[in-house]
């Protein structure tokens, strides 16, 4: 329902622009600004209709590159093994001070 309303409300401003052209007021400043405002309104409603169609999946033909990329198999070069890394016991903590400490003897 929202799609139909958006399309109708997108067409109505275009009819208003046609009316300003037919009456000859498009050459005045008021007619020019009226045409710009009506074109903006029409663009907003048609953009909403486009988003509705995209969300419904009606514009799937526009995504040919994405669909072709999903169909082709992806080659992986990563080799995985089931060997667990060796655990070492009795690890000495690494000190941040690299110089050896002097002993008091």
N, C-alpha and C positions, 0 to 999 in steps of 0.2 A: 504494500500500500504506500509506503514511504517512497518507493521508487517511482510510482506513478505521480505522486504529488510533486516530487522533485522535477520530473520531466515537464509536467504541466507548468509549474512555476518558473521553469527555465525558458519556456516558449513564450509566456505572457510578456516579459520585457522585450523580446524580439518583435512582437506585434506592436508594442509601443514605439520602438525605433522605426518600424515601417510607417506608422502613423505620422511621426514627425517628418519623415522624408516626403510622404504624400502631401502633407499640408504645407510643406516648404519652410517650416520653421527650423530645419536642421542647420541652416546657414547663420542663424543668430547665435549669440553666446549662450543664451538659455537653452537653445536646441542642442548645441554641442555638449553642454554639461549634462543635459537630460539624457543624451545618447550614451555618454560615458557612465553615468550612474546606472542606466538600464543594462548596459553591457556587463557591468560589474555584478549586478544582481543575477543576471542570466548565467554568468560564469560560476558563481557560487552554487547555484542550484544544479547546474550540469556537473560540477565537480562532485557534489554529494551523490548524484545519480551514478557517476562513474565509480565512486567508492562502494556504493551498494552493489553494483554489478560485479565488481572485483571480489567482494566478500562472498557473493553467491557462487562464484566460480564461472560466471558467464563469459568472462574475458580470459579464459585459459589459453586461447590461441595466441595471445600476446606474449606468452612465456615459452616460446619455442626453444630458446637456448637453454633454459633451466630444465625443461623436460628432456632434452637430448642429453644433457649432462647426467641426469639421473639414470638414464637407460644404460649408458656405457658403464662397464664394470671398472671398478677402481683397483689398480694394482698396488699391492702393499709390498714393501721391501723389508719390513721389520721382521726379524727372526725371533721367535719366542722359544724358549726352552723351559722344561719343567724342572730344572735343577735349581735347588735353593742355594743361596749364597752361604759360604762357610762362615760359621760364627766362631769368633776367636774369644777365648776366655782370658782373664787376667790382663786386660788392657790397662796400661798405665795412662793416667790423664796427661795430656799435653799441656805444658806450662807455657804461658805467654812470654815469659822471660827466657831468652835464648842463652844468656850468659850463665855459666855454672856458678853456683853459690860457693863462697869460701867457707871452709869448715873452721871452727875454732878449736884448735888443739894445742 
